[in-house]
Amino acid sequence: MKHDADVVVAGGGPVGLMLACELALADVSVVVLERLTEVDPTIKAGAINTPSSEALYRRGMLPGLVEVQRAAMAQFSSFMRQRQAADAGTVKAAPRFAGHFAGIMLRGDLLDESDPEFGTRGPAAEVGLVPQEALERLLAARAAELGVALRRGVSLTGLDADDQGVHVHTSEGSLRAGWLVGCDGGRSTVRRLAGFPFPGTAPEITGHQAIVEMTGADALGAGWTWTDTGTYVHGPMTGRILTVEFDGPPADRDAPITAEELQTSLRRVSGVPDVTITKVHTATRFTDNARQVPDYRRGRVLLAGDAAHVHSPFGGQGLNLGIGDAMNLGWKLAATVHGRAPEGLLDTYTAERHPIGAWVLEWTRAQVALMRPESHAQALREVIAELSGTTDATTFFVKKISGVWQRYDLPGSHPLTGRSAPDLELSDGHRLADHLHDGRGLLLDLADDPALRERAAGHQDRVRVLTVACPDRPDLAGLLVRPDGCTAWAAETPSAYEELDAALGRWFGAPAAVPA
């Protein structure tokens, strides 16, 4: 049966757009359905982690991220100047972003930057302060450049899947696709209609986050503050507030958020009776509902982002987890669509991404436990705060928050295998990431070895082979990098190529016939 598109993506937020861009880059026809008519302005995640910035950097999007971060830092600096104006003293420079754990701020000056996990990331490591709305706009522009069909104001209303594809029913009619990917958020319609189980833990908190105009804000603390009734945050930009109350989930998640509701919560948690919210620019509710589907695929239907896993937003892990899902899935689904995927390739999506999603759920549950307004949590919070004042603990927390710890369990003996590829400076004047812009695999011949190039000769339609030197890493003879930037194979001597054939076959399929 003829398909209207190879893939339909339900949800045009950052995750759906990132996936659509990856598919389009691989010459897959993709339609994105987004129920909203414009980019969602609701305040959400305020930063991206290192794997996300690496993913975007590897597709040539770093300049746009740098501009967004520059604007975000200007807002942060403005807020700090306003808070310190009454002191009439010297305004301190905005600190380098280091993150927090359950609101316990991490000092960047305590970070051990000599840790090898931080040393191979290249320029992507300098980008982090990228709000979700700005990222969505960047990805929407890139999707348009790649020819993605983004249908705004269109909702998915039903689906019928079989072994050959999926009939997707929408508010504007139906279309037939080979595959359907649900990137439609925590209350995913795709997940529900396709019958994915969604086990986990029920919500226990009610949170609000908003950008508002208010009076009496000078009486609020800056940053994170714990009280006997909950937790609140003021900053790091003018008018931004966040409250957390531990008296159960909201009665109605879908009810409009009013200034009165936000004001009542802020007064109750902060204990500041005179703070008054006069205008709401953007606001959202959240809970600590924590759930994850056991398998991200059911036949021709897949899930990514919050559709596959939900948790509290503390630390901004959800956006980054979804970007990682999209980067991992995109090239694998494209290879499957084109009929060149090796057996089982698409199943490695769940195998690789599910453990990282499960870790995020546990990481956020631990933060909720620490934030509780009761004596045992307070005692534990004081212990963690004291530990975080050491270099070892700060480095541990930052490695976790930044995502540099992430590794896929791949076959191979070299310590780089399964890790994000180091952003090597190469003798051709470029860095490794510059050679990943087209979304293909990359095999670096760093020892100018004809035998290595011969092994890859049948894969050059899927893998770029580049003979180049890397003066900073004379120990490396060769490196195979998947389209998502993951190291699939590495060797230190020209004779250690036995694993290369297996890696090429495992990730890129059987070699094509090479003309004599």
N, C-alpha and C positions, 0 to 999 in steps of 0.2 A: 504494500500500500504506500502511495506517495506521501511524503512528509512535507509539512509546511515549513518545518525547521528541524535541524538536527537535534537541537536542545532548546527546551523552554526553561527559563529560570524564573521562578516565582519569588519576587522580592527584589526591588531595585535600590536597596541600601548599599553600604560599602561592600558587604560580602557578596551580594548578588552581582554588583557591578564589577568587582574584582574577578569573579569567576567568569563573567561574560567577556571581559577583556582577554583573559587567558585563552578562552575558547576561540574567540575571533582571531587572536594572534596566530592560532594554529589552523586557520581557514575552516573553522566550524561555523555553520550558520546558527545563530542564536537569537532568540526573542526573549526579552525581559519584560515581565508583567509587574507593574508597580501600581498599587491602589491609590497612592498619593499623587497629586497633580504637579507637585514641585518638590525640591529637596526638603527633607524634614528639618525644620529649624529647632526642634526640641533639643534642649541641652542634654547631652549624653556623655560619652567618654571624652576626656580632655587630652589624651596622649596616646601614642603608639609605642610599642616596645621594639627591641632590636630586630627580631625576625620580621616584623611588619615593615620596618624601615628598609631592611635589606631586600625584601621582596619587591618593594616599589623602586628602590634604587636599581635593582637588576633589570628593571623594565624602563629605565631612563627617566624616572619621575622625581629624582632627587631635587632638582632646582625648584620645582613647585612646592615641595615639602619645606625646603629652607625658607622660602618666602612666607609660608603659613606660620612657621615657627617664629620668624622674626616679628610678625604682627602679634602673635600670642605673647611673646616675651615683653613686647611694648605694653600690652594691657596689664601684665603682671607687675611690671615696674611702676606703672602709673598707680596701681592699687597700693603698692608698698609706700610710695611717696605720700599718698594721701594719709595712710595710717601713721606715718612718722612726722607729718608736717607739724603737729603740735609740739614736738620735741625741739624744733628749731635747730636740730643738729645735723650732722652729716648723714645723708641717706646712703645706706649700704647698697652695694650692687646686688642685683637679683642673683640668688644662688643657683649654681648649676643643678639641674633637675636630678634628684637621686631617688625619689619615690618615697613611699611610706608603707608600713604594715599595720593595719587596723588603726590608722591615724597616727601611729608613732613615726615621726619624721626621721628620715635617714640623712645624715650629714655627708655631703659629697667629699668633704676634706678628709673623711675617714676611710674612703674607698681605696682599696689596694688595686690601683690601675695596672700594676705589673702582673696581675693574675692572667694566665694565658688565655682564659675564656674571653677577655676583653681585647686582646691584642691583635686580632685578625679580621676585624669587622670593617675597616676602611671608613670612608666618609659617612656611611649610614649610621655609625655609632654616635654621631654628633646630632642626630635628629630624633626628637622625641615628643616635643610639645606641639602636637598636631590634633586639634579638636575634630571630633567625628563629622560634624557638618562640613567643615572645610575639606576633609578627606573625601567625603561623598561628592562634593562639587568637582574635585580634581579627577576622580574616577569617572564621573559622568562625562566630563569633557574628553577624557581618553577613550571612553566607550564610543562616543560620537565619532572621534577620529578613526576608530577601527571599524566603523560601519555597523555597530550593534543596533538592533531594532529595539529601542526602549519605549514601551507603550505605557505612558503615564495615565493615571485615572482608570486603570483596568484591573479588576480583581479576579483572581481564580476562584471559581465557584464549585468546580467538580473535576473529577478525573476518572478515567477508565484505562487501566494498564493491562497490557498483554505481553506475550513474549517478543513481539516485534516493535512495540512502541507504546505511546501513551496518547489517548485523546484527552486534551485539556479543555475544559469548559470555562469560559470567562463571562464577565458581565457584558461583553460585546460579541459573543459568539464562541465558536469552538475552533480548535486547530489541532493538527496531528503532528507529533514530534517523536523522534527516536528515543529521547530521554527527557525526564523532568527532574529538576533539582529545586528543592524547597529551600529558599534562603529568606523565608517570610517570617522570621522572628520567633520569639519565645512561645507565642500562642499560634503556632504554624497551622494553617489550614491544610497544607500538603501533608504534614505529619499525621494529622487527625484522619484525613480521608484515606490515606494509604495504609493506615492501621499500624503505625509504628508504636510499640510499647514505649512508655516514658517513665521509668521508675526513678525514685529519688526521695528527697525529704521535703516535707510541707513547710510553707513559710511561717515565720514567727515574728517578723518585724514589719513595720511600715516606714518607708523612707520617702522623703521629698527632696528634689533638687530643683533649683530655679534660679533665674536671673530676674531681679526685681529692682524697683526703686523703693527706698524706705527712709524713714526718719528714725532717729535714736540709735543708729547703727554703731556710733562711737562707743557705746556701752558693751558691744559684743566683742569677744575675743577674736583675734585673727588666727586663721588656720583651724586646726582641730581642737575641740574642747569637749571634755567628758563631764557630765553632771549626774546628779542622783536620779534624773528622769530620762537620760538618754545621751546622745552625742549630737553635736552640731558643728558645722564648718562655715566659716565666713571667709570668702576669698577663694582662689588667689586672683580674682578679677573683681572689679567694682560691681556690687549688686549680686554677686553669686552667693547663694546659701544652700546648705544641705542639712537636713535633720534626720535622725534615726530614733525611732521609738520602739520599745520592745514589748508592746502590748498586743501583739497579733497583727495579722495582715489587714489591709484596708477592707472595709465592708464592700466597696464598689470600686474596682480598679479603673473602670471606664467613665466614672462620673467626672464632669469638668472640674479642674482644679481652680479654686478661687483664691483671691488674695486673703480672704478671711481664714480659709483652711490653712494656708501657709503661715499666716501670722499667728494663729492659735498654736500651731506646732512649734514654731520658733520661740514664742514666749514661754511655752510649757517646758521646752527642753533647756533653753538658755537661762531661764529665770530672770529675764530682762522684761519687765512689764510694759515699758514705754516704747519698745521697738514697734514701729507701725509700717506695714507694707502698703504703699500707695498705688503701685502699678506692677503688674506681672508681665514680663516680656516673653518668657518661656518657662515651662514647668513640667515636671514629670513625677510620677510615683514609682516606687520600686519596692520589692520584697527580697527575701533571701531564699525563695523557692529554688531548690537545687535538684535538677533532674538531668538525665542523659539517656538517649536511646542506646540500646545495646549494640546495634548494627546500623551504620549510616546508610545502608543500601537495602532496598527491598525490590528485587528485580530491576525494572527500568526506572525506578524512582529513588533518588538520593536526597540526603539532607546535608546542609552545611550551616555553620554559624549557630545562632540562637535556636534555630529550628531543631538542631541536634542536641543542644545542651543549654541549660539555663542555670543561673546562679546570681548571687548578689553582685552589684557592680563595683564593689570595693577594689581599688587598684586598676580599674579599667581593663581587666583581662578579657572581657567578652569580645570586644571589637578585635583585639589581637588574635584571639583564638579563632574567630571567624575568618580573618584574613589568611591565617595559616591553613585553615581548611580549604579555602578557595585556591590557594597556591598549590596545595598538594593534589587536589582533585582535578584542576583544570587540564593539565597536560595528559593525565591518565585517561580522562574521559575523551579528550580529543583523539588520542591514539586508538581508543576503542571505537569511536565513531568512524575513523578512517580505515578500520579493519587491520591495523598493524600492531595492535597491542598483544604482547605475549600473554599466555594463559595466566589468569589470576591477577593481572596487573590492577584491575579496578578494585579487587578485594583488598589490596594493600592500603587503600585509602582508609578504611576503618581500622585496620591493623596498626597503622602508623599514627592516626590522629586520635583515636579513642583514648589511649593512655594519657595523652597530654590534656585532653578534655577532663578526664577523671581527676587528674592532678589539680586542675584549676578549681573544680568543685570543692575539693578538700581544702585548698588554699583559702578560698573565700569562706568556707564554713569555719575555719580556724579564726579568721578575723572577726566574724560575728561573735564567736564565743568570747574573744578578748574584749569586745566592746560593750558587753552587757553591764548595766548599771547595778552590779551587786558585788559584795565584798571579795568573793573568791576570784572573780574576773579582774577586779581592780588590783588585787595582790599579784596576780600573774602578769598583768599589764606593767606593773612596776618592775618586775623581774626582766621582762622582755625589753623595756625601755632602757634599763641599765646595760643589758647585753648589747643593745643596738648602739651604745656609745663606744664600742670597741671596733677596731679595724676588721677583725675576723667576722664578727656578726654582721656588720654593715656590708661587707663584701658578699657574704652568704645571701643576705636578703636582696641586695641589688642584682645579683646573678639570677635569682629566682624571678624577681619582678621584671627584669629586663628580657628574660627569655633566653639568655645566652647558654643556659644549661641544657636546652632542648636537644635531643638526639634521637634518631630513629634506630631501631634495633635491626640493622642490615647485616647480611653476611659479608665477611671480609676481615682481614687481620690487621689492617693499618688503623691506628687510633683516629684518623680523620674520617673513616668510613661511618656514614650515618649522621655526621655533623654538618652544619652549615659550612659551605666551602669558604676557605680563607680568601679574603679579597687581595690576592697577590698583586704586587707591582711587577709588571712584565716588561721585557726588554723592547717591546714594540711601542712603548710609551703609553700604554693603556693599563688599566686594572682588570682583574678577572671579570668583575661585574659588567664591564663595558661589552664583553663578548657574549652576554646572555640576553641582550635586548630583544632578540628575535624569537625567544622562547624555545629554542632547540637545546639539545644536550651539548656539552662541550668536553672534548678530550684534549688536554694539554700534553703535548710531547715536549717535556722540559729537558730531555737529554739528546734531542735530535737523533732519534733512533728509528731507522726505517722499519725494523721489526714491529714496533708499536703501531706505526701508521698502517702497516699491512694488516694487522689484526682488525683494525677499524674500517678497512676499505669498504666493506659491505654495508656499513651503517651511515655513510656520509650524507645520505638524504635526511637522516634524523639527528645526526651528531656532527657538529663542526669539529674538525681536527685542526689544531693549531700548533705548529712547531715554533717554540719561543723559549727564551731563557727567563729564569727568575733568580737574579743574583742574591736576593735575600733568603732564598730557600734552596741552597745547593744540595740539600738532602733529598729533595723530591725529584724523582725521574719522570713521573707521570701522574695525572689527576683526571678522573672522569667525574663530571658534574651533571646531575640530572637537570631538567628544565626548571625545577623549583629551587635550584641552588644547593641541593643536598649532595654531599660527596658520596658517590656510588663506588668509587675505587680509588686507591692511591698506592703508589709504590716508591721505594727509595732507591732501588737499583734497577738497571735495565733488564736484568734477568728475572725479576720477580713479577712477570706478567701473566702467570697462570690464572689468576683470579679475574683478569680483565675480560676474557672471553665470556665467562659466566655472568659478569656484571652487564656487559653489553646485551647479552641475550635476555637476561632477567628484566631489564628496564626498557630495552628498545626493540626486542623481538629478533627474529632470525635475520641474518645478513642477506642483503640482496645479492644477486649474481653480479660479479665484477667482470666487465668485458676484458677479454684477453689482450 
